[in-house]
Amino acid sequence: MARTHGAEVRRVRLWRWRRNPLRRRSDLIEAWVLLAVLVLALSAAVFAGLAAAGAVDGALAERRDRTRTVAAVLIEDAAHTTPASVSENSENGDGGVWAPVRWTAPDGTHRTGRAEVEPSDRAGTAVTVWTDPEGRLVSRPPEGAEARFQSVMAGVTIGAATAGAGLLGAQFVRSRLQRRRLEEWEAEWRLVEPAWRKRMTG
């Protein structure tokens, strides 16, 4: 509740939905339009989020289907790798290193590349790597909780972005309706002002 020039001004909630002599037809239209825009924005956000989560989940599942584990052999001692190759995302939590390994591709050819191994592994140690259908070395595909987390985060991100766009659209519609209402008030005041001034000065 606020005071203006000694008079109390009470803010009435949902006044556009209530019958009162000050409510105009445009006020009710604005209320319904804003409600419709908000409902559509929230609905679109939910559907977009679910679609994004499903798309990411499907992409990860397809990636897992196209990835196969292959037995590889460490070419040199992991301790000989440079400190710059230390991995911060090792599965064992102690920090792995990227070292050269050799494996056999589906066509029978020998391939070499770098894979994450234990820092204590020595040359000749058998390690497991992930490859694509052509036998090229790839990163381990997300599974279990990690895959679900990526899907959920994608859904939340896309849903929030869609909701934000919808809210911006609602604000734009509201500003346009307010501008139109002010123009109507100004036009009506131009009609009323002469008679009002005449009564005040008469």
C-alpha positions as CSV (number, residue, x, y, z in Angstrom):
1,M,0.0,0.0,0.0
2,A,1.5,3.4,-1.0
3,R,0.6,7.1,-0.4
4,T,0.3,9.6,-3.2
5,H,-0.4,13.3,-2.4
6,G,-1.9,12.2,0.9
7,A,-4.2,9.6,-0.6
8,E,-3.8,5.9,-0.2
9,V,-3.3,3.9,-3.4
10,R,-4.1,0.2,-3.0
11,R,-2.7,-2.3,-5.5
12,V,-5.5,-4.7,-6.5
13,R,-4.2,-8.1,-7.7
14,L,-5.7,-9.6,-10.8
15,W,-7.7,-6.5,-11.4
16,R,-8.0,-7.2,-15.1
17,W,-10.0,-10.3,-14.3
18,R,-12.4,-8.5,-11.9
19,R,-15.4,-6.5,-12.9
20,N,-14.8,-2.8,-12.1
21,P,-15.7,0.5,-13.7
22,L,-12.1,1.3,-14.6
23,R,-11.5,-2.0,-16.5
24,R,-11.6,-1.6,-20.2
25,R,-12.2,-4.2,-22.9
26,S,-8.5,-3.9,-23.9
27,D,-7.5,-4.7,-20.3
28,L,-9.4,-8.0,-20.4
29,I,-8.0,-8.8,-23.9
30,E,-4.5,-8.1,-22.6
31,A,-5.0,-10.4,-19.6
32,W,-6.2,-13.3,-21.9
33,V,-3.4,-12.7,-24.4
34,L,-0.7,-12.8,-21.8
35,L,-2.2,-15.9,-20.2
36,A,-2.3,-17.6,-23.6
37,V,1.3,-16.6,-24.4
38,L,2.6,-17.8,-21.0
39,V,0.8,-21.2,-21.3
40,L,2.1,-21.7,-24.8
41,A,5.6,-20.7,-23.7
42,L,5.6,-23.2,-20.8
43,S,4.1,-25.9,-22.9
44,A,6.7,-25.3,-25.6
45,A,9.5,-25.3,-23.0
46,V,8.4,-28.7,-21.7
47,F,8.0,-30.3,-25.1
48,A,11.3,-28.8,-26.3
49,G,13.1,-30.0,-23.2
50,L,11.8,-33.5,-23.6
51,A,12.6,-33.6,-27.3
52,A,16.2,-32.4,-26.6
53,A,16.7,-34.9,-23.9
54,G,15.3,-37.7,-26.1
55,A,17.5,-36.6,-29.0
56,V,20.7,-36.6,-26.9
57,D,19.8,-39.9,-25.3
58,G,19.2,-41.4,-28.8
59,A,22.5,-40.0,-30.1
60,L,24.4,-41.4,-27.1
61,A,22.8,-44.8,-27.6
62,E,23.7,-44.8,-31.3
63,R,27.2,-43.8,-30.3
64,R,27.4,-46.7,-27.9
65,D,26.1,-49.1,-30.6
66,R,28.8,-47.9,-33.0
67,T,31.6,-48.2,-30.5
68,R,33.4,-51.4,-29.6
69,T,36.0,-52.3,-27.1
70,V,39.3,-53.6,-28.4
71,A,42.3,-55.1,-26.6
72,A,45.4,-53.0,-27.1
73,V,49.0,-53.1,-25.9
74,L,51.0,-50.3,-24.3
75,I,54.0,-49.5,-26.6
76,E,56.1,-47.7,-23.9
77,D,56.1,-47.2,-20.2
78,A,53.4,-44.8,-19.1
79,A,55.9,-43.1,-16.8
80,H,57.8,-41.9,-19.9
81,T,55.0,-39.7,-21.0
82,T,55.3,-36.0,-20.5
83,P,53.5,-34.2,-17.5
84,A,51.4,-32.3,-20.0
85,S,49.6,-35.5,-21.0
86,V,48.2,-36.0,-17.5
87,S,44.4,-36.5,-17.6
88,E,42.1,-34.8,-15.1
89,N,39.2,-37.1,-15.9
90,S,40.6,-40.5,-15.2
91,E,38.1,-43.2,-14.3
92,N,40.2,-44.4,-11.4
93,G,40.1,-40.9,-9.8
94,D,43.9,-40.9,-9.3
95,G,44.7,-39.3,-12.7
96,G,45.7,-41.3,-15.8
97,V,48.2,-40.4,-18.5
98,W,47.9,-40.6,-22.3
99,A,50.4,-43.1,-23.7
100,P,50.9,-44.7,-27.1
101,V,49.1,-48.0,-27.7
102,R,48.8,-50.5,-30.5
103,W,45.7,-52.5,-31.5
104,T,44.3,-54.4,-34.5
105,A,41.6,-52.9,-36.6
106,P,38.7,-55.0,-38.0
107,D,40.5,-55.3,-41.4
108,G,43.5,-56.9,-39.7
109,T,45.8,-53.8,-39.9
110,H,47.7,-52.7,-36.9
111,R,46.9,-49.2,-35.6
112,T,48.6,-46.9,-33.1
113,G,47.3,-44.0,-31.1
114,R,47.2,-42.6,-27.6
115,A,44.9,-43.8,-24.9
116,E,44.4,-43.2,-21.2
117,V,46.3,-45.6,-19.0
118,E,47.5,-46.0,-15.4
119,P,50.6,-44.0,-14.7
120,S,52.3,-47.2,-13.4
121,D,51.6,-49.3,-16.5
122,R,54.6,-50.5,-18.3
123,A,55.3,-51.3,-22.0
124,G,53.5,-54.5,-23.0
125,T,50.6,-54.1,-20.6
126,A,47.2,-55.0,-22.1
127,V,44.7,-52.2,-22.0
128,T,41.2,-51.7,-23.3
129,V,40.5,-49.0,-25.9
130,W,37.3,-47.9,-27.8
131,T,37.2,-47.8,-31.6
132,D,34.6,-47.0,-34.2
133,P,33.5,-49.4,-36.9
134,E,36.5,-48.4,-39.1
135,G,38.9,-49.3,-36.2
136,R,39.8,-45.7,-35.4
137,L,40.4,-44.8,-31.8
138,V,37.6,-42.9,-30.1
139,S,36.7,-41.8,-26.6
140,R,34.7,-43.9,-24.3
141,P,31.0,-43.3,-24.8
142,P,29.0,-42.0,-21.8
143,E,27.0,-44.7,-20.0
144,G,24.7,-45.0,-17.0
145,A,24.5,-41.9,-14.8
146,E,26.9,-39.9,-17.0
147,A,24.7,-40.4,-20.0
148,R,21.5,-39.6,-18.1
149,F,23.1,-36.4,-16.8
150,Q,24.0,-35.3,-20.3
151,S,20.4,-36.0,-21.5
152,V,18.8,-34.2,-18.5
153,M,21.2,-31.2,-18.8
154,A,20.4,-30.9,-22.5
155,G,16.6,-31.0,-21.8
156,V,16.9,-28.4,-19.0
157,T,19.0,-26.1,-21.1
158,I,16.8,-26.2,-24.2
159,G,13.6,-26.0,-22.0
160,A,14.9,-22.9,-20.1
161,A,16.0,-21.2,-23.4
162,T,12.5,-21.9,-24.9
163,A,10.8,-20.6,-21.8
164,G,13.0,-17.5,-21.8
165,A,12.1,-16.8,-25.4
166,G,8.4,-17.2,-24.6
167,L,8.6,-14.8,-21.7
168,L,10.4,-12.3,-23.8
169,G,7.6,-12.7,-26.4
170,A,5.0,-12.1,-23.6
171,Q,6.8,-9.0,-22.5
172,F,6.8,-7.7,-26.1
173,V,3.1,-8.4,-26.5
174,R,2.4,-6.6,-23.2
175,S,4.4,-3.6,-24.2
176,R,2.6,-3.3,-27.5
177,L,-0.8,-3.6,-25.8
178,Q,0.2,-0.9,-23.2
179,R,1.3,1.4,-25.9
180,R,-2.0,0.9,-27.7
181,R,-3.9,1.6,-24.5
182,L,-2.0,4.8,-23.9
183,E,-2.7,5.9,-27.4
184,E,-6.4,5.3,-26.8
185,W,-6.3,7.2,-23.5
186,E,-4.6,10.1,-25.3
187,A,-7.2,10.1,-28.0
188,E,-10.1,10.1,-25.5
189,W,-8.4,12.8,-23.5
190,R,-8.2,15.1,-26.5
191,L,-12.0,14.7,-26.8
192,V,-12.7,15.2,-23.1
193,E,-10.2,18.0,-22.3
194,P,-12.1,20.9,-24.0
195,A,-15.3,20.2,-22.1
196,W,-13.4,19.6,-18.9
197,R,-11.5,22.8,-19.2
198,K,-14.7,24.7,-20.0
199,R,-16.3,23.4,-16.8
200,M,-13.3,24.2,-14.7
201,T,-13.0,27.7,-16.0
202,G,-16.7,28.3,-16.2
